[in-house]
Amino acid sequence: MKCMPTLNTTNTPYSTLGPHLILDAIESLGFQCSGSLLALNSYENRVYQVGIEGADPVIAKFYRPQRWTSEAILEEHQFALELQEHELPVIAPLRLGSSLSTLHEFKGFRFALFPRQGGRPLELDNLEQLEWMGRFIGRLHAIGACKPFLHRPRLDVQVYGYKPYQFLLENNFIPAELRQNYCLTVEVILQKIEQSFQQLGEVPFLRLHGDCHAGNVLWNQTGPHIVDLDDCLMGPAVQDIWMLLSGNEQDVKKQLKHILDGYLEFYDFNNRELHLVEALRSLRMIHYSAWLARRWDDPTFPLNFPWFNTPRYWQEQLQHLREEAALLEEVNERFEGWD
């Protein structure tokens, strides 16, 4: 039995984004399309490989309407270009036309074009690759620390915890029989996350990739290439590190050592930030459920995430959150004795 959320069922932002519109949008920038169009794996935005007559294909990214302001998108683009200017292998948007614009508009859709980049996924069990990623992230953070974002979000408990939680409640996503226990658990977690940040004290927030997991890295003979800065934000440095860690405690320690060995060649890292890993993991869990919920009226989401918003999903989520609350309690107690 499916839960019955309260949503605006008319909100289908990509209903008019058909092949003809996509190709016309690309040709409005002076390209001659070959007619080849391949949809790539993307849910938040719509991304396509588009064939170009007499040239390499381009990647066209159509931004989800009403998600970001144009200023926020341009700040993402400027960050990518800044990293590229410092010779970091980031796939930055193409600057086109006499104004060298990176963000374009066609019939109500904002979009950008990127060069196509081949590669294979990052291997999380390859320690050499992890150390290389550490160097890459250290360089990225050294540049990211030079100035702040003005239009991108901050990774804090309010934006990534309380607001997603309230969205789930206000739109009736939590099954009635689980609602009380879910609320109690999430509210305990949010309090413990606040405690984690308070225990750590003032921590520098810098411009981050924000979603630095293996799926956003392409690897080829020249090393890693970042392909998506769509979630770049202001946050603590450890946010771009913890998602590269996996396995048991011994594995994680070994992986972390190699990442930090590379990272420290280019930027300092405060080991006390490791105290935030469990808090950041908890925020990601809550935020992810709300992300799926916010997009549930987009037909692509029920099709590709059929397990979401079922009683079983919420039961399992509640169990995971209870386990996370216990881990946060343990982490915070242990930090009290940190020298």
Secondary structure, DSSP 8 states (H G I E B T S, - for coil): --------TT--TTTT--HHHHHHHHHTTT--EEEEEEE-S-SSSEEEEEEETTEEEEEEEE--TTTS-HHHHHHHHHHHHHHHHTT--B-----BTTTTBS-EEETTEEEEEEE----EE--TT-HHHHHHHHHHHHHHHHHHTTS--SSS-B-SHIIIIIHHHHHHHHTT-S-HHHHHHHHHHHHHHHHHHHHHHHHH-----EEE-S--SGGGEEEETTEEEE---TT-EEE-TTHHHHTT--SSHHHHHHHHHHHHHHHTTTS---GGGGGGHHHHHHHHHHHHHHHHHHTTTSTHHHHH-TTTTSHHHHHHHHHHHHHHHHHHHHHHHHHTT--
